[in-house]
Amino acid sequence: MDKRLKKQKDFDLVFNKGARLYGKSLSILYLKSKSLKFGISLSKKHGKAVLRNRIKRLLRAAFNNFYDKINDNYYIVIMPKRADNYDYFTFSKEIEFLLKKGKIIND
């Protein structure tokens, strides 16, 4: 089973109808669905392709820690905010905080 959100129509659905959670370094959009999938939305403002791909790798790795803890089926889109430094630890803490805030995972 592929757990990544890939289709543009699925991203559009989450952006138009999903709920939003805001943190210091990330924003998360989520919407109830039939299966659990997540995607990453990243603009060119974050830098060149090498940096954007690194950010996506870090976000995927950080999100995978919480994949098994999610209560229900959601489409989740993660959007990082621009920063000077991007690191795994910050993303991991922020994802955990926002998922608990939105009651997507239990405390």
Biopython code that builds the backbone (N, CA, C, O; Angstrom):
import numpy as np
from Bio.PDB.StructureBuilder import StructureBuilder

atoms = [
    (1, "MET", "N", (0.838, -1.187, 0.000)),
    (1, "MET", "CA", (0.000, 0.000, 0.000)),
    (1, "MET", "C", (0.880, 1.247, 0.000)),
    (1, "MET", "O", (1.828, 1.359, 0.778)),
    (2, "ASP", "N", (0.553, 2.161, -0.871)),
    (2, "ASP", "CA", (1.307, 3.404, -0.922)),
    (2, "ASP", "C", (0.654, 4.415, 0.006)),
    (2, "ASP", "O", (-0.548, 4.664, -0.084)),
    (3, "LYS", "N", (1.426, 4.983, 0.875)),
    (3, "LYS", "CA", (0.869, 5.893, 1.873)),
    (3, "LYS", "C", (1.078, 7.357, 1.519)),
    (3, "LYS", "O", (0.831, 8.232, 2.348)),
    (4, "ARG", "N", (1.532, 7.639, 0.294)),
    (4, "ARG", "CA", (1.790, 9.028, -0.087)),
    (4, "ARG", "C", (0.657, 9.595, -0.923)),
    (4, "ARG", "O", (0.088, 8.909, -1.773)),
    (5, "LEU", "N", (0.343, 10.833, -0.674)),
    (5, "LEU", "CA", (-0.669, 11.571, -1.407)),
    (5, "LEU", "C", (0.009, 12.109, -2.663)),
    (5, "LEU", "O", (0.977, 12.864, -2.568)),
    (6, "LYS", "N", (-0.494, 11.726, -3.847)),
    (6, "LYS", "CA", (0.207, 12.097, -5.074)),
    (6, "LYS", "C", (-0.662, 12.861, -6.068)),
    (6, "LYS", "O", (-0.156, 13.717, -6.794)),
    (7, "LYS", "N", (-1.945, 12.570, -6.112)),
    (7, "LYS", "CA", (-2.799, 13.158, -7.142)),
    (7, "LYS", "C", (-3.172, 14.601, -6.812)),
    (7, "LYS", "O", (-3.454, 14.942, -5.664)),
    (8, "GLN", "N", (-3.167, 15.434, -7.844)),
    (8, "GLN", "CA", (-3.492, 16.844, -7.667)),
    (8, "GLN", "C", (-4.903, 17.029, -7.126)),
    (8, "GLN", "O", (-5.142, 17.927, -6.319)),
    (9, "LYS", "N", (-5.843, 16.186, -7.563)),
    (9, "LYS", "CA", (-7.225, 16.331, -7.082)),
    (9, "LYS", "C", (-7.327, 16.042, -5.586)),
    (9, "LYS", "O", (-8.150, 16.646, -4.899)),
    (10, "ASP", "N", (-6.501, 15.126, -5.072)),
    (10, "ASP", "CA", (-6.492, 14.848, -3.638)),
    (10, "ASP", "C", (-5.912, 16.026, -2.852)),
    (10, "ASP", "O", (-6.437, 16.394, -1.801)),
    (11, "PHE", "N", (-4.823, 16.618, -3.367)),
    (11, "PHE", "CA", (-4.262, 17.804, -2.730)),
    (11, "PHE", "C", (-5.287, 18.936, -2.730)),
    (11, "PHE", "O", (-5.468, 19.611, -1.717)),
    (12, "ASP", "N", (-5.960, 19.143, -3.869)),
    (12, "ASP", "CA", (-6.969, 20.208, -3.973)),
    (12, "ASP", "C", (-8.099, 19.988, -2.971)),
    (12, "ASP", "O", (-8.589, 20.939, -2.362)),
    (13, "LEU", "N", (-8.508, 18.735, -2.802)),
    (13, "LEU", "CA", (-9.570, 18.408, -1.859)),
    (13, "LEU", "C", (-9.175, 18.794, -0.430)),
    (13, "LEU", "O", (-9.966, 19.386, 0.304)),
    (14, "VAL", "N", (-7.952, 18.456, -0.050)),
    (14, "VAL", "CA", (-7.475, 18.782, 1.297)),
    (14, "VAL", "C", (-7.344, 20.296, 1.468)),
    (14, "VAL", "O", (-7.717, 20.834, 2.511)),
    (15, "PHE", "N", (-6.814, 20.990, 0.450)),
    (15, "PHE", "CA", (-6.649, 22.440, 0.543)),
    (15, "PHE", "C", (-7.991, 23.157, 0.624)),
    (15, "PHE", "O", (-8.112, 24.164, 1.321)),
    (16, "ASN", "N", (-8.995, 22.652, -0.077)),
    (16, "ASN", "CA", (-10.292, 23.336, -0.110)),
    (16, "ASN", "C", (-11.202, 22.988, 1.059)),
    (16, "ASN", "O", (-11.939, 23.848, 1.542)),
    (17, "LYS", "N", (-11.164, 21.736, 1.526)),
    (17, "LYS", "CA", (-12.124, 21.295, 2.536)),
    (17, "LYS", "C", (-11.500, 20.875, 3.855)),
    (17, "LYS", "O", (-12.220, 20.604, 4.816)),
    (18, "GLY", "N", (-10.180, 20.815, 3.923)),
    (18, "GLY", "CA", (-9.513, 20.317, 5.118)),
    (18, "GLY", "C", (-9.385, 21.348, 6.223)),
    (18, "GLY", "O", (-9.529, 22.549, 5.997)),
    (19, "ALA", "N", (-9.110, 20.851, 7.427)),
    (19, "ALA", "CA", (-8.852, 21.705, 8.588)),
    (19, "ALA", "C", (-7.353, 21.986, 8.655)),
    (19, "ALA", "O", (-6.543, 21.200, 8.162)),
    (20, "ARG", "N", (-6.994, 23.104, 9.264)),
    (20, "ARG", "CA", (-5.596, 23.519, 9.309)),
    (20, "ARG", "C", (-5.097, 23.627, 10.747)),
    (20, "ARG", "O", (-5.820, 24.043, 11.652)),
    (21, "LEU", "N", (-3.841, 23.239, 10.922)),
    (21, "LEU", "CA", (-3.146, 23.394, 12.198)),
    (21, "LEU", "C", (-1.864, 24.167, 11.920)),
    (21, "LEU", "O", (-1.142, 23.862, 10.970)),
    (22, "TYR", "N", (-1.582, 25.170, 12.750)),
    (22, "TYR", "CA", (-0.418, 26.013, 12.519)),
    (22, "TYR", "C", (0.581, 25.869, 13.659)),
    (22, "TYR", "O", (0.213, 25.862, 14.834)),
    (23, "GLY", "N", (1.846, 25.755, 13.289)),
    (23, "GLY", "CA", (2.924, 25.691, 14.261)),
    (23, "GLY", "C", (3.998, 26.695, 13.890)),
    (23, "GLY", "O", (3.823, 27.492, 12.969)),
    (24, "LYS", "N", (5.112, 26.656, 14.609)),
    (24, "LYS", "CA", (6.200, 27.599, 14.342)),
    (24, "LYS", "C", (6.914, 27.308, 13.030)),
    (24, "LYS", "O", (7.262, 28.230, 12.293)),
    (25, "SER", "N", (7.134, 26.037, 12.737)),
    (25, "SER", "CA", (7.905, 25.698, 11.538)),
    (25, "SER", "C", (7.087, 24.945, 10.488)),
    (25, "SER", "O", (7.569, 24.717, 9.378)),
    (26, "LEU", "N", (5.851, 24.556, 10.828)),
    (26, "LEU", "CA", (5.034, 23.768, 9.898)),
    (26, "LEU", "C", (3.573, 24.193, 9.972)),
    (26, "LEU", "O", (3.119, 24.768, 10.961)),
    (27, "SER", "N", (2.860, 23.897, 8.906)),
    (27, "SER", "CA", (1.404, 23.924, 8.913)),
    (27, "SER", "C", (0.952, 22.550, 8.429)),
    (27, "SER", "O", (1.563, 21.963, 7.536)),
    (28, "ILE", "N", (-0.118, 22.047, 9.025)),
    (28, "ILE", "CA", (-0.649, 20.750, 8.614)),
    (28, "ILE", "C", (-2.112, 20.928, 8.237)),
    (28, "ILE", "O", (-2.886, 21.534, 8.978)),
    (29, "LEU", "N", (-2.483, 20.394, 7.078)),
    (29, "LEU", "CA", (-3.873, 20.362, 6.651)),
    (29, "LEU", "C", (-4.308, 18.906, 6.688)),
    (29, "LEU", "O", (-3.547, 18.026, 6.286)),
    (30, "TYR", "N", (-5.517, 18.637, 7.162)),
    (30, "TYR", "CA", (-5.976, 17.260, 7.229)),
    (30, "TYR", "C", (-7.465, 17.177, 6.930)),
    (30, "TYR", "O", (-8.220, 18.126, 7.144)),
    (31, "LEU", "N", (-7.863, 16.013, 6.428)),
    (31, "LEU", "CA", (-9.249, 15.770, 6.045)),
    (31, "LEU", "C", (-9.527, 14.282, 6.215)),
    (31, "LEU", "O", (-8.725, 13.451, 5.789)),
    (32, "LYS", "N", (-10.641, 13.939, 6.825)),
    (32, "LYS", "CA", (-11.026, 12.518, 6.963)),
    (32, "LYS", "C", (-11.163, 11.902, 5.583)),
    (32, "LYS", "O", (-11.628, 12.555, 4.649)),
    (33, "SER", "N", (-10.756, 10.636, 5.452)),
    (33, "SER", "CA", (-10.821, 9.955, 4.161)),
    (33, "SER", "C", (-10.960, 8.456, 4.361)),
    (33, "SER", "O", (-11.106, 7.981, 5.487)),
    (34, "LYS", "N", (-10.914, 7.721, 3.268)),
    (34, "LYS", "CA", (-11.051, 6.260, 3.322)),
    (34, "LYS", "C", (-9.742, 5.560, 3.650)),
    (34, "LYS", "O", (-9.743, 4.429, 4.136)),
    (35, "SER", "N", (-8.618, 6.236, 3.384)),
    (35, "SER", "CA", (-7.317, 5.643, 3.670)),
    (35, "SER", "C", (-6.386, 6.711, 4.231)),
    (35, "SER", "O", (-6.626, 7.906, 4.059)),
    (36, "LEU", "N", (-5.337, 6.281, 4.892)),
    (36, "LEU", "CA", (-4.371, 7.189, 5.491)),
    (36, "LEU", "C", (-3.258, 7.467, 4.489)),
    (36, "LEU", "O", (-2.499, 6.569, 4.123)),
    (37, "LYS", "N", (-3.169, 8.725, 4.047)),
    (37, "LYS", "CA", (-2.113, 9.122, 3.122)),
    (37, "LYS", "C", (-1.634, 10.509, 3.503)),
    (37, "LYS", "O", (-2.395, 11.310, 4.045)),
    (38, "PHE", "N", (-0.369, 10.791, 3.218)),
    (38, "PHE", "CA", (0.138, 12.127, 3.487)),
    (38, "PHE", "C", (0.980, 12.615, 2.318)),
    (38, "PHE", "O", (1.568, 11.836, 1.568)),
    (39, "GLY", "N", (1.012, 13.937, 2.197)),
    (39, "GLY", "CA", (1.797, 14.563, 1.142)),
    (39, "GLY", "C", (2.497, 15.787, 1.690)),
    (39, "GLY", "O", (2.224, 16.238, 2.802)),
    (40, "ILE", "N", (3.405, 16.316, 0.889)),
    (40, "ILE", "CA", (4.171, 17.490, 1.281)),
    (40, "ILE", "C", (3.998, 18.540, 0.202)),
    (40, "ILE", "O", (4.155, 18.254, -0.985)),
    (41, "SER", "N", (3.677, 19.745, 0.612)),
    (41, "SER", "CA", (3.537, 20.860, -0.314)),
    (41, "SER", "C", (4.654, 21.851, -0.024)),
    (41, "SER", "O", (4.784, 22.355, 1.091)),
    (42, "LEU", "N", (5.454, 22.120, -1.047)),
    (42, "LEU", "CA", (6.663, 22.914, -0.868)),
    (42, "LEU", "C", (6.817, 23.829, -2.076)),
    (42, "LEU", "O", (6.774, 23.353, -3.210)),
    (43, "SER", "N", (6.997, 25.128, -1.862)),
    (43, "SER", "CA", (7.132, 26.053, -2.990)),
    (43, "SER", "C", (8.600, 26.281, -3.335)),
    (43, "SER", "O", (9.498, 25.888, -2.590)),
    (44, "LYS", "N", (8.821, 26.915, -4.463)),
    (44, "LYS", "CA", (10.183, 27.210, -4.890)),
    (44, "LYS", "C", (10.831, 28.291, -4.041)),
    (44, "LYS", "O", (12.032, 28.534, -4.159)),
    (45, "LYS", "N", (10.055, 28.937, -3.192)),
    (45, "LYS", "CA", (10.602, 29.948, -2.287)),
    (45, "LYS", "C", (11.552, 29.327, -1.269)),
    (45, "LYS", "O", (12.355, 30.033, -0.660)),
    (46, "HIS", "N", (11.465, 28.007, -1.079)),
    (46, "HIS", "CA", (12.312, 27.329, -0.105)),
    (46, "HIS", "C", (13.734, 27.112, -0.607)),
    (46, "HIS", "O", (14.615, 26.747, 0.172)),
    (47, "GLY", "N", (13.965, 27.328, -1.879)),
    (47, "GLY", "CA", (15.315, 27.166, -2.395)),
    (47, "GLY", "C", (15.324, 26.312, -3.648)),
    (47, "GLY", "O", (14.284, 26.002, -4.231)),
    (48, "LYS", "N", (16.516, 25.950, -4.035)),
    (48, "LYS", "CA", (16.676, 25.143, -5.246)),
    (48, "LYS", "C", (16.280, 23.697, -4.976)),
    (48, "LYS", "O", (16.025, 23.312, -3.835)),
    (49, "ALA", "N", (16.234, 22.909, -6.036)),
    (49, "ALA", "CA", (15.708, 21.545, -5.980)),
    (49, "ALA", "C", (16.412, 20.674, -4.943)),
    (49, "ALA", "O", (15.760, 19.875, -4.270)),
    (50, "VAL", "N", (17.718, 20.812, -4.804)),
    (50, "VAL", "CA", (18.466, 19.985, -3.862)),
    (50, "VAL", "C", (17.979, 20.240, -2.431)),
    (50, "VAL", "O", (17.776, 19.298, -1.665)),
    (51, "LEU", "N", (17.796, 21.503, -2.077)),
    (51, "LEU", "CA", (17.320, 21.846, -0.736)),
    (51, "LEU", "C", (15.877, 21.404, -0.547)),
    (51, "LEU", "O", (15.533, 20.866, 0.506)),
    (52, "ARG", "N", (15.024, 21.622, -1.551)),
    (52, "ARG", "CA", (13.623, 21.202, -1.438)),
    (52, "ARG", "C", (13.512, 19.689, -1.261)),
    (52, "ARG", "O", (12.690, 19.219, -0.476)),
    (53, "ASN", "N", (14.317, 18.937, -1.971)),
    (53, "ASN", "CA", (14.295, 17.476, -1.828)),
    (53, "ASN", "C", (14.783, 17.046, -0.458)),
    (53, "ASN", "O", (14.269, 16.080, 0.105)),
    (54, "ARG", "N", (15.774, 17.754, 0.092)),
    (54, "ARG", "CA", (16.254, 17.441, 1.442)),
    (54, "ARG", "C", (15.164, 17.701, 2.467)),
    (54, "ARG", "O", (14.961, 16.901, 3.381)),
    (55, "ILE", "N", (14.460, 18.820, 2.316)),
    (55, "ILE", "CA", (13.363, 19.144, 3.232)),
    (55, "ILE", "C", (12.298, 18.056, 3.170)),
    (55, "ILE", "O", (11.792, 17.623, 4.205)),
    (56, "LYS", "N", (11.957, 17.615, 1.966)),
    (56, "LYS", "CA", (10.939, 16.561, 1.813)),
    (56, "LYS", "C", (11.390, 15.247, 2.445)),
    (56, "LYS", "O", (10.590, 14.554, 3.074)),
    (57, "ARG", "N", (12.665, 14.902, 2.282)),
    (57, "ARG", "CA", (13.185, 13.672, 2.912)),
    (57, "ARG", "C", (13.097, 13.762, 4.429)),
    (57, "ARG", "O", (12.696, 12.803, 5.087)),
    (58, "LEU", "N", (13.471, 14.911, 4.986)),
    (58, "LEU", "CA", (13.405, 15.101, 6.434)),
    (58, "LEU", "C", (11.959, 15.010, 6.935)),
    (58, "LEU", "O", (11.695, 14.382, 7.960)),
    (59, "LEU", "N", (11.029, 15.635, 6.212)),
    (59, "LEU", "CA", (9.630, 15.601, 6.624)),
    (59, "LEU", "C", (9.051, 14.192, 6.553)),
    (59, "LEU", "O", (8.318, 13.776, 7.451)),
    (60, "ARG", "N", (9.374, 13.454, 5.492)),
    (60, "ARG", "CA", (8.888, 12.073, 5.376)),
    (60, "ARG", "C", (9.421, 11.216, 6.515)),
    (60, "ARG", "O", (8.677, 10.437, 7.110)),
    (61, "ALA", "N", (10.708, 11.357, 6.820)),
    (61, "ALA", "CA", (11.315, 10.580, 7.911)),
    (61, "ALA", "C", (10.676, 10.935, 9.249)),
    (61, "ALA", "O", (10.392, 10.048, 10.054)),
    (62, "ALA", "N", (10.446, 12.226, 9.493)),
    (62, "ALA", "CA", (9.844, 12.660, 10.754)),
    (62, "ALA", "C", (8.399, 12.179, 10.857)),
    (62, "ALA", "O", (7.964, 11.756, 11.928)),
    (63, "PHE", "N", (7.657, 12.238, 9.764)),
    (63, "PHE", "CA", (6.252, 11.824, 9.787)),
    (63, "PHE", "C", (6.115, 10.316, 9.987)),
    (63, "PHE", "O", (5.165, 9.866, 10.627)),
    (64, "ASN", "N", (7.041, 9.538, 9.453)),
    (64, "ASN", "CA", (6.962, 8.078, 9.560)),
    (64, "ASN", "C", (6.986, 7.601, 11.013)),
    (64, "ASN", "O", (6.492, 6.511, 11.305)),
    (65, "ASN", "N", (7.547, 8.389, 11.927)),
    (65, "ASN", "CA", (7.540, 8.026, 13.350)),
    (65, "ASN", "C", (6.134, 7.979, 13.927)),
    (65, "ASN", "O", (5.875, 7.240, 14.876)),
    (66, "PHE", "N", (5.230, 8.760, 13.363)),
    (66, "PHE", "CA", (3.887, 8.898, 13.915)),
    (66, "PHE", "C", (2.829, 8.200, 13.071)),
    (66, "PHE", "O", (1.647, 8.222, 13.413)),
    (67, "TYR", "N", (3.243, 7.589, 11.984)),
    (67, "TYR", "CA", (2.295, 6.961, 11.053)),
    (67, "TYR", "C", (1.441, 5.894, 11.737)),
    (67, "TYR", "O", (0.238, 5.815, 11.490)),
    (68, "ASP", "N", (2.051, 5.077, 12.591)),
    (68, "ASP", "CA", (1.322, 3.996, 13.264)),
    (68, "ASP", "C", (0.452, 4.488, 14.419)),
    (68, "ASP", "O", (-0.438, 3.765, 14.867)),
    (69, "LYS", "N", (0.692, 5.692, 14.903)),
    (69, "LYS", "CA", (-0.044, 6.221, 16.046)),
    (69, "LYS", "C", (-1.316, 6.965, 15.654)),
    (69, "LYS", "O", (-2.119, 7.313, 16.520)),
    (70, "ILE", "N", (-1.506, 7.213, 14.366)),
    (70, "ILE", "CA", (-2.658, 7.998, 13.914)),
    (70, "ILE", "C", (-3.933, 7.189, 14.108)),
    (70, "ILE", "O", (-4.010, 6.022, 13.725)),
    (71, "ASN", "N", (-4.948, 7.838, 14.719)),
    (71, "ASN", "CA", (-6.176, 7.169, 15.131)),
    (71, "ASN", "C", (-7.055, 6.697, 13.985)),
    (71, "ASN", "O", (-7.606, 5.598, 14.050)),
    (72, "ASP", "N", (-7.198, 7.490, 12.949)),
    (72, "ASP", "CA", (-8.190, 7.235, 11.921)),
    (72, "ASP", "C", (-7.567, 7.455, 10.550)),
    (72, "ASP", "O", (-6.370, 7.722, 10.442)),
    (73, "ASN", "N", (-8.374, 7.345, 9.510)),
    (73, "ASN", "CA", (-7.880, 7.575, 8.159)),
    (73, "ASN", "C", (-8.043, 9.038, 7.780)),
    (73, "ASN", "O", (-9.134, 9.603, 7.863)),
    (74, "TYR", "N", (-6.935, 9.638, 7.363)),
    (74, "TYR", "CA", (-6.909, 11.039, 6.967)),
    (74, "TYR", "C", (-6.064, 11.200, 5.721)),
    (74, "TYR", "O", (-5.182, 10.391, 5.435)),
    (75, "TYR", "N", (-6.350, 12.259, 4.986)),
    (75, "TYR", "CA", (-5.394, 12.788, 4.025)),
    (75, "TYR", "C", (-4.709, 13.924, 4.768)),
    (75, "TYR", "O", (-5.379, 14.824, 5.274)),
    (76, "ILE", "N", (-3.392, 13.894, 4.839)),
    (76, "ILE", "CA", (-2.635, 14.900, 5.575)),
    (76, "ILE", "C", (-1.633, 15.547, 4.627)),
    (76, "ILE", "O", (-0.904, 14.859, 3.912)),
    (77, "VAL", "N", (-1.604, 16.878, 4.629)),
    (77, "VAL", "CA", (-0.624, 17.618, 3.834)),
    (77, "VAL", "C", (0.211, 18.456, 4.792)),
    (77, "VAL", "O", (-0.323, 19.208, 5.608)),
    (78, "ILE", "N", (1.519, 18.317, 4.682)),
    (78, "ILE", "CA", (2.448, 19.055, 5.530)),
    (78, "ILE", "C", (3.089, 20.159, 4.692)),
    (78, "ILE", "O", (3.581, 19.918, 3.589)),
    (79, "MET", "N", (3.071, 21.375, 5.239)),
    (79, "MET", "CA", (3.681, 22.509, 4.559)),
    (79, "MET", "C", (4.687, 23.174, 5.497)),
    (79, "MET", "O", (4.291, 23.777, 6.494)),
    (80, "PRO", "N", (5.979, 23.074, 5.192)),
    (80, "PRO", "CA", (6.968, 23.734, 6.045)),
    (80, "PRO", "C", (7.000, 25.233, 5.776)),
    (80, "PRO", "O", (6.705, 25.684, 4.669)),
    (81, "LYS", "N", (7.358, 25.993, 6.796)),
    (81, "LYS", "CA", (7.543, 27.429, 6.629)),
    (81, "LYS", "C", (9.010, 27.690, 6.314)),
    (81, "LYS", "O", (9.875, 26.887, 6.662)),
    (82, "ARG", "N", (9.288, 28.799, 5.663)),
    (82, "ARG", "CA", (10.661, 29.126, 5.312)),
    (82, "ARG", "C", (11.491, 29.368, 6.563)),
    (82, "ARG", "O", (11.031, 29.985, 7.524)),
    (83, "ALA", "N", (12.724, 28.870, 6.533)),
    (83, "ALA", "CA", (13.629, 29.023, 7.680)),
    (83, "ALA", "C", (15.069, 29.006, 7.181)),
    (83, "ALA", "O", (15.337, 28.650, 6.033)),
    (84, "ASP", "N", (15.984, 29.392, 8.052)),
    (84, "ASP", "CA", (17.405, 29.342, 7.706)),
    (84, "ASP", "C", (17.928, 27.915, 7.788)),
    (84, "ASP", "O", (18.756, 27.495, 6.980)),
    (85, "ASN", "N", (17.429, 27.170, 8.782)),
    (85, "ASN", "CA", (17.864, 25.790, 9.002)),
    (85, "ASN", "C", (16.660, 24.869, 9.018)),
    (85, "ASN", "O", (15.612, 25.217, 9.561)),
    (86, "TYR", "N", (16.806, 23.708, 8.430)),
    (86, "TYR", "CA", (15.772, 22.680, 8.475)),
    (86, "TYR", "C", (16.416, 21.444, 9.075)),
    (86, "TYR", "O", (17.429, 20.963, 8.567)),
    (87, "ASP", "N", (15.833, 20.918, 10.166)),
    (87, "ASP", "CA", (16.425, 19.713, 10.731)),
    (87, "ASP", "C", (15.341, 18.735, 11.183)),
    (87, "ASP", "O", (14.207, 19.120, 11.471)),
    (88, "TYR", "N", (15.715, 17.498, 11.233)),
    (88, "TYR", "CA", (14.820, 16.390, 11.550)),
    (88, "TYR", "C", (14.180, 16.558, 12.930)),
    (88, "TYR", "O", (12.976, 16.355, 13.082)),
    (89, "PHE", "N", (14.974, 16.924, 13.929)),
    (89, "PHE", "CA", (14.476, 17.035, 15.300)),
    (89, "PHE", "C", (13.355, 18.073, 15.403)),
    (89, "PHE", "O", (12.329, 17.824, 16.036)),
    (90, "THR", "N", (13.553, 19.226, 14.785)),
    (90, "THR", "CA", (12.534, 20.280, 14.814)),
    (90, "THR", "C", (11.260, 19.810, 14.134)),
    (90, "THR", "O", (10.165, 19.997, 14.665)),
    (91, "PHE", "N", (11.395, 19.203, 12.967)),
    (91, "PHE", "CA", (10.219, 18.712, 12.248)),
    (91, "PHE", "C", (9.484, 17.646, 13.052)),
    (91, "PHE", "O", (8.255, 17.655, 13.114)),
    (92, "SER", "N", (10.222, 16.732, 13.665)),
    (92, "SER", "CA", (9.614, 15.656, 14.432)),
    (92, "SER", "C", (8.816, 16.196, 15.620)),
    (92, "SER", "O", (7.676, 15.786, 15.837)),
    (93, "LYS", "N", (9.402, 17.101, 16.379)),
    (93, "LYS", "CA", (8.710, 17.697, 17.532)),
    (93, "LYS", "C", (7.468, 18.470, 17.096)),
    (93, "LYS", "O", (6.423, 18.391, 17.741)),
    (94, "GLU", "N", (7.586, 19.216, 15.999)),
    (94, "GLU", "CA", (6.480, 20.032, 15.521)),
    (94, "GLU", "C", (5.332, 19.162, 14.994)),
    (94, "GLU", "O", (4.162, 19.463, 15.234)),
    (95, "ILE", "N", (5.666, 18.091, 14.282)),
    (95, "ILE", "CA", (4.634, 17.184, 13.782)),
    (95, "ILE", "C", (3.895, 16.541, 14.944)),
    (95, "ILE", "O", (2.667, 16.459, 14.931)),
    (96, "GLU", "N", (4.635, 16.084, 15.952)),
    (96, "GLU", "CA", (3.998, 15.479, 17.118)),
    (96, "GLU", "C", (3.073, 16.479, 17.813)),
    (96, "GLU", "O", (1.939, 16.139, 18.152)),
    (97, "PHE", "N", (3.546, 17.706, 18.027)),
    (97, "PHE", "CA", (2.748, 18.742, 18.681)),
    (97, "PHE", "C", (1.457, 19.021, 17.902)),
    (97, "PHE", "O", (0.378, 19.087, 18.491)),
    (98, "LEU", "N", (1.567, 19.181, 16.594)),
    (98, "LEU", "CA", (0.390, 19.520, 15.785)),
    (98, "LEU", "C", (-0.593, 18.356, 15.674)),
    (98, "LEU", "O", (-1.805, 18.570, 15.692)),
    (99, "LEU", "N", (-0.092, 17.135, 15.559)),
    (99, "LEU", "CA", (-0.997, 15.975, 15.484)),
    (99, "LEU", "C", (-1.759, 15.794, 16.794)),
    (99, "LEU", "O", (-2.930, 15.414, 16.782)),
    (100, "LYS", "N", (-1.098, 16.065, 17.929)),
    (100, "LYS", "CA", (-1.802, 15.997, 19.218)),
    (100, "LYS", "C", (-2.802, 17.141, 19.339)),
    (100, "LYS", "O", (-3.905, 16.951, 19.852)),
    (101, "LYS", "N", (-2.425, 18.317, 18.874)),
    (101, "LYS", "CA", (-3.303, 19.487, 18.933)),
    (101, "LYS", "C", (-4.587, 19.257, 18.138)),
    (101, "LYS", "O", (-5.664, 19.676, 18.560)),
    (102, "GLY", "N", (-4.473, 18.591, 16.989)),
    (102, "GLY", "CA", (-5.634, 18.316, 16.153)),
    (102, "GLY", "C", (-6.338, 17.024, 16.520)),
    (102, "GLY", "O", (-7.287, 16.623, 15.846)),
    (103, "LYS", "N", (-5.885, 16.364, 17.585)),
    (103, "LYS", "CA", (-6.453, 15.091, 18.048)),
    (103, "LYS", "C", (-6.388, 14.003, 16.976)),
    (103, "LYS", "O", (-7.257, 13.134, 16.900)),
    (104, "ILE", "N", (-5.353, 14.068, 16.158)),
    (104, "ILE", "CA", (-5.130, 13.034, 15.134)),
    (104, "ILE", "C", (-4.409, 11.851, 15.776)),
    (104, "ILE", "O", (-4.618, 10.704, 15.383)),
    (105, "ILE", "N", (-3.553, 12.137, 16.775)),
    (105, "ILE", "CA", (-2.974, 11.080, 17.607)),
    (105, "ILE", "C", (-3.330, 11.388, 19.052)),
    (105, "ILE", "O", (-3.647, 12.527, 19.395)),
    (106, "ASN", "N", (-3.274, 10.365, 19.895)),
    (106, "ASN", "CA", (-3.571, 10.545, 21.324)),
    (106, "ASN", "C", (-2.326, 11.023, 22.063)),
    (106, "ASN", "O", (-1.203, 10.816, 21.603)),
    (107, "ASP", "N", (-2.531, 11.656, 23.199)),
    (107, "ASP", "CA", (-1.417, 12.161, 24.000)),
    (107, "ASP", "C", (-0.554, 11.057, 24.545)),
    (107, "ASP", "O", (0.426, 11.326, 25.240)),
]
sb = StructureBuilder()
sb.init_structure("model")
sb.init_model(0)
sb.init_chain("A")
sb.init_seg("    ")
for serial, (resi, resn, name, xyz) in enumerate(atoms, 1):
    if name == "N":
        sb.init_residue(resn, " ", resi, " ")
    sb.init_atom(name, np.array(xyz, "f"), 0.0, 1.0, " ", f" {name:<3s}", serial, name[0])
structure = sb.get_structure()
